[in-house]
């Protein structure tokens, strides 16, 4: 994959839709944590980990992907 292929993929409507869904998941979980934090620490850790995983996907850039191959 070259950088142009990566940029085309990021601009693709399906990719944009997936990224929008991840942003929505992050927002919903942050809101939920703001209301329920402390009631179930295991659930809090799961939600926090899921938020970090979503952000990891959203914040990848071409150079990081190239380095990890």
C-alpha distances in whole Angstrom, upper triangle without the diagonal:
4,7,8,6,7,10,11,10,13,15,15,19,18,16,19,22,20,20,24,25,24,25,28,28,29,31,33,33,34,37,38,38,40,43,43,42,44,45,43,41,39,38,37,35,33,33,32,29,28,28,26,23,23,22,20,17,18,18,15,13,10,12,13,10,9,13,13,11
4,6,5,6,9,10,11,13,15,16,19,19,17,19,22,21,21,24,26,25,26,29,30,29,32,34,34,35,38,39,39,41,44,44,43,45,47,44,43,41,39,39,36,35,34,33,30,29,29,27,24,24,23,21,18,19,18,15,12,9,10,13,11,9,13,14,12
4,5,5,6,9,10,11,12,14,18,18,16,17,21,20,19,22,24,23,24,27,28,27,29,32,32,33,35,37,37,38,41,42,41,43,45,43,41,40,38,37,35,34,32,31,29,28,27,25,23,22,21,19,17,17,16,13,10,6,9,11,10,9,13,14,14
4,5,5,6,9,10,11,12,16,17,15,16,20,20,19,22,24,23,24,27,28,28,30,33,33,33,36,38,38,40,42,43,42,45,46,45,43,41,40,39,37,35,34,33,31,29,28,27,25,23,22,21,19,18,17,15,12,10,12,15,13,13,16,18,17
4,5,5,6,9,10,10,14,15,13,15,18,18,17,20,22,22,23,26,27,27,29,31,32,33,35,37,37,39,41,42,41,44,45,43,42,40,38,37,36,33,32,32,30,28,27,26,23,22,22,20,17,17,17,15,12,10,13,15,13,12,16,17,16
4,5,5,6,9,10,14,14,11,13,16,15,14,18,20,19,20,23,24,23,26,28,28,29,32,33,33,35,38,38,37,40,41,40,38,36,35,34,32,30,29,28,26,24,23,22,20,18,18,16,14,13,13,11,9,7,10,12,10,10,14,14,14
4,5,5,6,9,12,13,11,12,15,15,14,17,19,18,19,22,23,23,25,28,28,29,31,33,33,35,37,38,37,40,42,40,39,37,36,34,33,31,30,29,27,25,24,23,21,19,18,17,15,13,13,12,9,8,12,14,12,13,17,17,17
4,5,5,6,10,11,10,11,14,15,14,17,19,19,20,23,24,24,26,28,29,30,32,34,35,36,39,39,39,42,43,42,40,39,37,36,35,33,31,30,29,26,25,25,23,20,20,19,16,15,16,15,13,12,15,17,15,16,19,20,19
4,5,5,9,9,7,9,12,12,12,14,16,16,18,20,21,22,24,26,27,28,30,31,32,34,36,37,36,39,40,38,37,36,33,33,32,29,28,27,26,23,23,22,20,17,18,17,13,13,14,13,12,11,15,16,13,15,18,18,18
4,6,8,9,6,7,10,10,9,12,14,14,15,17,19,19,21,23,24,25,27,29,29,31,33,34,34,37,38,36,35,34,31,31,29,27,26,25,24,21,20,20,18,15,15,15,11,10,11,10,10,10,14,15,13,15,18,18,18
4,6,9,7,6,10,11,10,12,15,15,16,18,20,21,22,24,26,26,28,30,31,32,35,36,35,39,40,39,38,36,34,33,32,30,28,28,27,24,23,23,21,18,18,18,15,13,14,14,13,13,17,18,17,19,22,22,22
4,6,5,6,9,10,11,12,14,15,16,18,20,21,23,24,26,27,29,30,31,33,35,36,36,39,40,39,38,36,34,33,32,30,28,28,27,24,23,23,21,18,19,19,16,14,16,16,15,15,19,20,18,20,23,23,23
4,5,5,6,9,10,10,12,14,15,16,18,20,21,22,24,26,27,28,30,31,33,34,35,38,38,37,37,35,33,32,32,29,27,28,27,24,23,24,22,18,19,20,17,15,18,18,18,19,22,23,21,23,26,25,25
4,5,5,6,9,10,11,12,14,15,17,19,20,21,23,24,26,27,28,30,32,32,33,36,36,35,35,33,30,30,30,27,25,26,25,21,21,22,19,16,18,18,15,14,17,17,18,18,22,22,20,22,25,24,24
4,5,5,6,9,10,11,12,14,15,17,18,20,21,23,24,26,27,29,31,31,31,34,35,33,33,31,29,28,27,25,23,23,22,19,18,19,16,14,15,15,11,10,13,13,14,15,19,18,16,19,22,21,21
4,5,5,6,9,10,10,12,14,15,16,18,20,21,22,24,26,27,29,30,30,34,34,33,33,31,29,28,27,25,23,23,22,19,18,19,17,14,14,16,12,10,13,14,15,16,20,20,18,21,24,23,24
4,5,5,6,9,10,10,12,14,15,16,18,20,21,22,24,26,27,28,29,32,33,31,31,30,27,27,27,24,22,22,22,18,17,19,17,14,15,17,14,12,15,16,18,19,23,22,21,24,26,25,26
4,5,5,6,9,10,11,12,14,15,17,18,20,21,22,24,26,26,27,30,30,29,29,27,24,24,24,21,19,20,19,15,15,16,14,11,13,14,10,10,13,14,16,18,21,20,18,22,24,22,23
4,5,5,6,9,10,11,12,14,15,17,18,20,21,23,25,25,25,29,30,28,28,26,24,23,22,20,18,18,17,14,13,14,12,9,10,11,9,7,10,12,14,16,19,18,17,20,22,21,22
4,5,5,6,9,10,11,12,14,15,17,18,20,21,23,24,25,28,29,28,28,27,24,23,23,21,18,19,19,15,14,16,15,11,12,14,12,10,13,15,17,19,22,21,21,24,26,25,26
4,5,5,6,9,10,10,12,14,15,16,18,20,21,22,23,26,26,25,25,24,21,20,21,18,16,17,17,13,12,15,13,10,12,14,12,11,14,16,19,21,24,22,22,25,27,25,26
4,5,5,6,9,10,11,12,14,15,16,18,20,21,21,24,25,23,23,22,19,18,18,16,13,14,13,10,9,11,10,6,8,11,9,8,11,13,16,19,22,20,19,23,24,22,24
4,5,5,6,9,10,11,12,14,15,17,19,20,20,23,24,24,23,23,20,18,19,17,14,14,15,12,9,11,11,8,8,12,11,8,11,14,17,20,22,21,21,24,25,24,26
4,5,5,6,9,10,11,12,14,15,17,18,19,22,23,22,23,22,19,18,19,17,14,14,16,12,11,14,14,10,11,15,14,12,15,18,20,23,26,24,24,28,29,27,29
4,5,5,6,8,10,10,12,14,16,16,17,20,20,19,19,19,15,15,15,13,10,11,12,9,8,11,11,8,10,13,13,12,15,17,21,24,26,24,23,27,28,26,28
4,6,5,6,9,10,10,12,14,15,15,18,19,19,18,18,15,13,14,12,9,9,11,8,5,9,10,7,8,12,12,11,13,16,19,22,24,22,22,26,26,25,27
4,6,5,6,9,10,11,13,14,15,18,19,19,19,19,16,15,16,15,11,12,14,12,9,12,13,11,11,15,15,13,16,19,22,25,27,25,25,29,30,28,31
4,5,5,6,9,10,11,12,13,17,17,17,18,18,14,13,15,14,10,12,14,11,10,13,15,12,14,17,17,16,18,21,24,28,30,28,28,31,32,30,32
4,5,5,6,8,10,10,11,14,15,14,14,14,11,10,11,10,6,8,11,9,7,11,12,11,12,15,16,16,18,21,24,27,29,26,27,31,31,29,31
4,5,5,6,9,10,10,13,15,15,15,15,13,10,12,12,8,8,11,11,8,11,13,12,12,16,17,16,18,21,24,27,29,26,27,31,31,29,32
4,5,5,7,9,10,14,14,15,16,17,14,12,15,15,11,12,15,14,12,15,17,15,16,19,20,19,21,24,27,31,32,30,31,34,34,33,35
4,5,5,6,8,11,11,12,13,14,11,10,13,12,9,11,14,13,12,15,17,16,17,20,21,20,22,25,29,32,34,31,31,35,35,33,36
4,5,5,5,9,10,10,11,12,9,7,10,11,8,8,12,12,11,14,16,16,16,19,21,20,22,25,28,31,33,30,31,34,34,32,35
4,6,6,10,11,13,13,15,13,10,13,14,11,11,15,15,13,16,19,18,18,21,23,22,23,26,30,33,34,32,33,36,36,34,37
4,6,9,9,12,13,15,13,11,15,15,13,14,17,17,16,19,21,20,21,24,25,25,26,29,33,36,37,35,36,39,39,37,40
4,6,6,8,10,12,9,8,12,13,11,12,16,16,15,18,20,20,21,24,25,25,27,30,33,36,38,35,35,39,38,36,39
4,6,7,7,10,9,6,10,11,10,10,14,15,14,16,19,19,20,22,24,24,25,28,32,35,36,33,34,37,36,35,37
4,6,6,9,9,7,10,13,12,12,15,17,17,18,21,22,22,25,27,27,28,31,34,37,38,35,36,39,38,36,39
4,6,9,8,8,11,13,13,14,17,18,18,20,22,23,24,26,28,29,30,32,36,39,40,37,38,41,40,38,41
4,6,5,6,9,10,11,12,14,15,17,19,20,21,23,24,26,27,29,31,34,37,38,35,35,39,38,35,38
4,5,5,6,9,10,10,12,14,15,16,18,20,21,22,25,26,27,29,32,35,36,32,33,36,35,33,36
4,5,5,6,9,10,11,12,14,15,17,19,20,21,23,25,26,27,31,34,34,31,31,35,33,31,33
4,5,5,6,9,10,11,12,14,15,17,18,20,21,23,24,26,30,33,34,30,31,34,33,31,33
4,5,5,6,9,10,11,12,14,15,17,18,20,21,22,25,28,31,32,29,29,33,32,30,32
4,5,5,6,8,10,10,12,14,15,16,19,20,21,23,26,29,30,26,27,30,29,27,29
4,6,5,6,9,10,10,12,14,15,17,18,20,21,25,28,29,25,26,29,28,26,28
4,5,5,6,9,10,11,12,14,16,17,18,20,24,27,28,25,25,29,28,26,29
4,5,5,6,9,10,11,12,15,15,16,19,22,25,26,23,24,27,26,24,27
4,5,5,6,9,10,10,13,14,15,17,20,23,24,21,21,25,24,21,24
4,5,5,6,9,10,11,12,14,16,19,22,24,20,20,24,24,21,24
4,5,5,6,9,10,11,12,14,18,21,23,20,20,24,24,22,24
4,5,5,6,9,10,10,12,16,19,20,17,17,21,20,19,21
4,5,5,6,9,10,11,15,18,19,15,15,19,19,17,19
4,5,5,6,9,10,14,17,19,16,16,20,20,18,20
4,5,5,6,9,12,15,17,14,15,19,19,17,20
4,6,5,6,10,13,14,11,12,15,15,14,16
4,6,6,9,12,14,11,11,15,15,14,16
4,6,9,12,14,12,12,16,17,16,18
4,6,10,11,10,11,14,15,14,17
4,7,8,6,7,10,11,11,13
4,6,6,6,9,10,11,13
4,5,5,6,9,10,11
4,5,5,6,9,10
4,5,5,6,9
4,5,5,7
4,6,6
4,6
4
